[in-house]
Amino acid sequence: MAIEKAEVLTALRRVKGPDLTSNIVDLGLVSEILIKDNRAYFSITVPAARAHELEQLRLAAEAVVAELKGIQGVTAVLTAEATEGSPAPKRTVLPIGRAEHPRVQAARAKGATGDGSGPRQAAAAAAAGQGVKAQAVPGVKQIIAVASGKGGVGKSTIAVNLALGLQAIGLKVGIIDADIYGPSQPRLLGVSGKPQIAHDKVIKPLEGWGVKVMSMGFLVDEDTPVVWRGPMVVSALSQMLRETEWGGEGGELDALIIDMPPGTGDIQLSISQGVPLSGAVIVSTPQDLALIDARKGIAMFKRVEVPILGIVENMSYFLCPKCGERSDIFGHGGARDEARKLGVPFLGEVPLRMEIREASDAGKPVTVAEPESKYAQLFRDIAGQVWSEVERAKGTLTPPPHLEIADGGKMLKAAFPDGRTFELSAEFLRVVSPSAEVQGHSPSQRITVPKKKHVKITGLTPVGNYAVRIAFDDGHNSGLYTWGYLHLLGREKDERWGKYLEELAAKGMTRE
Ligand SMILES: Nc1ncnc2c1ncn2[C@@H]1O[C@H](COP(=O)(O)OP(=O)(O)OP(=O)(O)O)[C@@H](O)[C@H]1O
């Protein structure tokens, strides 16, 4: 049954205004009520100076609406009329601490399973940073936030290429666009349309280049007033996280990237408290101002004990397409210095390049558009480091193996400190090369075919202390094999890739 605005207004008439004589509706304090998917959103105008003491009023308003039959969620915020310095009165949401909603308390006391709306409320409350411990997200192993202290630094571009880079190193990946002020992931991944609701009201995510994608843009219309987008982002994100079928047929996602809204305000804080993040990647440009904001971002994540996986310096330098000359137009190296000072990993410098922008505009990010380019390589290297940092933070980092090229290059022997030794044929390694020419994470989506039969390994180049780059005699040398990936290949080569390799063999390829 759809919730009507009139019902919400009737309920709110039970709440007395700050003067305790009349109710908040008749006092004209309640804003336009927005109802989406049986979730109600509204604001109550109060004097800015009394925001803290009127928190009870906000809670009371949420509580009376939460009692309506069929309601799925309520978000009320206190706003103040800000007239100073602006020609037209403007509403600002007051940044107040949000206490736990009584209904959430009740649901939690019941183990958050009681009346069906309890868990959802608890999840929304968790996402709203209301002191509920972040719950795990079904179908997702690790969640990585990509954040920036300010807008326009290329956060979304880095996020999508990071997702594709992670996929290229053998992981199953999804991405959520939480940037309510300008959702761009579907466009970047060349995806259009809206996700379908499958069985049991579960949302089926869209998919672009093998990456599962959900966007705030699917749930919150562009015509939603900006003042509402902040509060809505938190509950819509919670809904998207927990009601989307991330796992599905392909199995659990190894990593879900959240393209965060730019900045370090209340919304970002709520997300980082309410979502079980494995860590955060901070994107910055080299300018001092951007770095100050990046520092704020790092401080915010540290405050809520989210590990910083590292900093990426984007638009780090300009490479002249004609002469190849490099200019440090924004200054350069600031993020590297900042990372050193703050004791967080520095993940890499991404140049300002037309190819990167054009590829994004065309819905085919550079990592898939030009997989052999140095930019794609760079994103795979960044992804490799990010993943190692995630594993380090979780205590699951695979220690380096002893590697040996055997049988005249036909075989790689990998002996891991856990005592396991794997023999991986050159041809198998070539086929499962984690380069971006390999699109998609399932064997059938992989398009890599060695350029010659009986391919051999010609060289191993260690990268950091987390991966090796393997060169083959057909000229391919851009695949980055992390220790974790090599271990996985050894463990699961038959189950995951056996059938595919048989198909290749049927086409005339051999496994040795
Ligand atoms: N390294 C780069 N080289 C060239 N263009 C880039 C690069 N990184 C990002 N851009 C371009 O800069 C613009 C802004 O990038 P993007 O949308 O990724 O930034 P953002 O930080 O997510 O922005 P917002 O905060 O507004 O969401 C886009 O047009 C994008 O294509």
The ligand as an SDF file (V2000), in Angstrom:
LIG
                    3D

 31 33  0  0  0  0  0  0  0  0999 V2000
   43.8900   11.8900  -15.6800 N   0  0  0  0  0  0  0  0  0  0  0  0
   42.9880   12.5370  -16.4040 C   0  0  0  0  0  0  0  0  0  0  0  0
   43.2830   13.0110  -17.6400 N   0  0  0  0  0  0  0  0  0  0  0  0
   42.3530   13.6880  -18.3640 C   0  0  0  0  0  0  0  0  0  0  0  0
   41.1210   13.9380  -17.9560 N   0  0  0  0  0  0  0  0  0  0  0  0
   40.7670   13.4840  -16.7420 C   0  0  0  0  0  0  0  0  0  0  0  0
   41.6640   12.7500  -15.8980 C   0  0  0  0  0  0  0  0  0  0  0  0
   41.0180   12.4260  -14.7560 N   0  0  0  0  0  0  0  0  0  0  0  0
   39.7610   12.9230  -14.8710 C   0  0  0  0  0  0  0  0  0  0  0  0
   39.6160   13.5660  -16.0460 N   0  0  0  0  0  0  0  0  0  0  0  0
   38.4330   14.2810  -16.5350 C   0  0  0  0  0  0  0  0  0  0  0  0
   38.1310   15.3000  -15.5820 O   0  0  0  0  0  0  0  0  0  0  0  0
   36.7150   15.4520  -15.4340 C   0  0  0  0  0  0  0  0  0  0  0  0
   36.3230   15.2350  -13.9680 C   0  0  0  0  0  0  0  0  0  0  0  0
   36.6070   13.8950  -13.6330 O   0  0  0  0  0  0  0  0  0  0  0  0
   35.6680   13.0320  -12.7010 P   0  0  0  0  0  0  0  0  0  0  0  0
   34.2460   13.1780  -13.0640 O   0  0  0  0  0  0  0  0  0  0  0  0
   36.2570   11.6740  -12.6400 O   0  0  0  0  0  0  0  0  0  0  0  0
   35.9590   13.7990  -11.3460 O   0  0  0  0  0  0  0  0  0  0  0  0
   35.2540   13.6930   -9.9240 P   0  0  0  0  0  0  0  0  0  0  0  0
   36.2910   14.0420   -8.9350 O   0  0  0  0  0  0  0  0  0  0  0  0
   34.5780   12.3910   -9.7750 O   0  0  0  0  0  0  0  0  0  0  0  0
   34.2110   14.8350  -10.0680 O   0  0  0  0  0  0  0  0  0  0  0  0
   32.9820   15.1410   -9.0940 P   0  0  0  0  0  0  0  0  0  0  0  0
   33.5820   15.3760   -7.7950 O   0  0  0  0  0  0  0  0  0  0  0  0
   32.3950   16.3630   -9.7230 O   0  0  0  0  0  0  0  0  0  0  0  0
   32.1010   13.9440   -9.1510 O   0  0  0  0  0  0  0  0  0  0  0  0
   36.0920   14.4360  -16.3820 C   0  0  0  0  0  0  0  0  0  0  0  0
   35.7770   15.0820  -17.5920 O   0  0  0  0  0  0  0  0  0  0  0  0
   37.2000   13.4050  -16.6100 C   0  0  0  0  0  0  0  0  0  0  0  0
   37.0960   12.7620  -17.8710 O   0  0  0  0  0  0  0  0  0  0  0  0
  1  2  1  0
  2  3  1  0
  2  7  2  0
  3  4  2  0
  4  5  1  0
  5  6  2  0
  6  7  1  0
  6 10  1  0
  7  8  1  0
  8  9  2  0
  9 10  1  0
 10 11  1  0
 11 12  1  0
 11 30  1  0
 12 13  1  0
 13 14  1  0
 13 28  1  0
 14 15  1  0
 15 16  1  0
 16 17  2  0
 16 18  1  0
 16 19  1  0
 19 20  1  0
 20 21  2  0
 20 22  1  0
 20 23  1  0
 23 24  1  0
 24 25  2  0
 24 26  1  0
 24 27  1  0
 28 29  1  0
 28 30  1  0
 30 31  1  0
M  END
$$$$
